[in-house]
Amino acid sequence: MEGVRLDKWLWAARFFKTRALAIAAIESGKVHVDGARAKPAKEMHLEAILNIRRGDETLEVVVKGISTQRRGAPEAALLYEETLASQQKRSEMALSKPMGIRERGEGRPTKRQRRQIHQFLGN
């Protein structure tokens, strides 16, 4: 197999749940092939470098295999290899994000604060 469409490859490699989501990401500029914006029909080739933005994370992967069929996650992981720089950047981002930590009083009111609000409003 010589090549496959970019949207189909992204779907087969399990970066996106559907081809429609892959097409939307490509058209909105969230996927770059070899440093340039691409179209969904761009033919993928081995050793191509993809930059994929999903939410807050940015992945840089090298294409190691070509497939048109969506298979299980272990087989899909063989289609690409994430670069070392991308792995380090994602781990730094994960460490810099505070998870589950918030100051007391931020967010939803406590039970006591709700009672005070109801008493003040006269409800």
C-alpha positions in Angstrom: 0.0 0.0 0.0 1.6 3.3 -1.1 -0.5 5.9 0.6 -3.8 6.7 2.3 -5.8 9.9 2.9 -4.8 12.0 6.0 -8.3 11.9 7.5 -8.5 8.2 7.1 -5.1 7.7 8.6 -5.9 9.9 11.6 -9.1 7.9 12.2 -7.3 4.5 11.8 -4.5 5.6 14.2 -7.2 6.5 16.8 -6.4 10.2 17.1 -10.1 11.0 16.4 -13.2 9.0 17.0 -14.8 9.6 13.6 -13.5 10.6 10.2 -15.8 13.6 10.3 -14.0 14.9 13.5 -10.7 14.3 11.8 -11.8 16.3 8.7 -13.1 19.1 10.9 -9.7 19.3 12.8 -7.8 19.3 9.5 -9.9 22.0 8.0 -9.7 24.2 11.1 -5.9 24.1 11.0 -5.3 21.8 14.0 -3.3 19.2 11.9 -0.1 20.1 10.1 1.9 17.7 7.9 5.6 18.4 7.6 5.1 21.9 9.0 2.3 23.0 6.6 -1.5 23.0 6.7 -2.9 20.1 4.9 -6.2 19.0 3.3 -8.1 15.9 4.3 -7.3 14.2 1.0 -3.5 14.6 1.4 -1.8 11.3 0.8 0.2 10.1 3.9 3.6 8.6 3.5 6.1 7.0 5.9 8.3 9.2 8.0 5.9 12.2 7.6 5.9 14.5 10.7 2.4 15.4 12.0 1.6 18.1 14.5 -1.9 17.4 16.0 -3.6 19.8 18.4 -6.4 18.4 20.6 -7.6 20.7 23.3 -4.7 21.9 25.4 -2.3 19.2 24.2 -0.1 19.3 21.1 1.3 16.0 19.7 4.2 15.7 17.3 4.3 12.2 15.7 6.2 10.5 13.0 4.3 8.1 10.7 5.7 4.6 11.0 2.9 2.7 9.3 0.0 3.1 6.9 -3.4 1.6 7.4 -6.9 2.2 6.2 -8.6 0.1 8.8 -9.4 1.1 12.3 -8.1 -1.7 14.6 -7.5 -2.0 18.4 -5.4 0.6 20.3 -2.3 -1.6 20.5 -2.2 -2.0 16.7 -3.0 1.6 16.1 -0.1 2.7 18.3 2.2 0.9 15.9 1.3 3.3 13.1 3.1 6.3 14.7 5.8 7.2 17.1 5.6 10.4 19.3 8.8 12.4 19.2 10.9 12.9 22.4 10.4 16.7 22.4 6.6 16.2 22.2 6.6 13.7 25.1 8.7 16.1 27.3 6.5 19.0 26.5 3.3 17.1 27.4 4.8 15.8 30.7 5.8 19.4 31.6 2.3 20.6 30.8 0.8 17.9 32.9 3.0 18.8 35.9 2.3 22.5 35.6 -1.5 22.0 35.6 -2.9 21.9 39.2 -5.3 18.9 39.4 -8.0 18.9 42.1 -6.5 21.7 44.1 -8.6 24.8 44.9 -8.7 27.4 47.6 -11.4 27.2 50.1 -14.3 29.4 49.1 -13.7 29.2 45.4 -16.2 27.3 43.2 -19.5 26.2 44.6 -20.6 27.6 47.9 -20.4 25.4 51.0 -23.5 24.3 52.9 -23.0 27.0 55.4 -22.5 29.7 52.7 -25.7 28.5 51.0 -27.7 28.9 54.2 -26.3 32.4 54.6 -27.3 33.3 51.1 -30.8 31.9 51.6 -31.1 33.8 54.9 -29.9 37.0 53.3 -32.4 36.7 50.3 -35.2 35.7 52.6 -36.0 32.4 50.9 
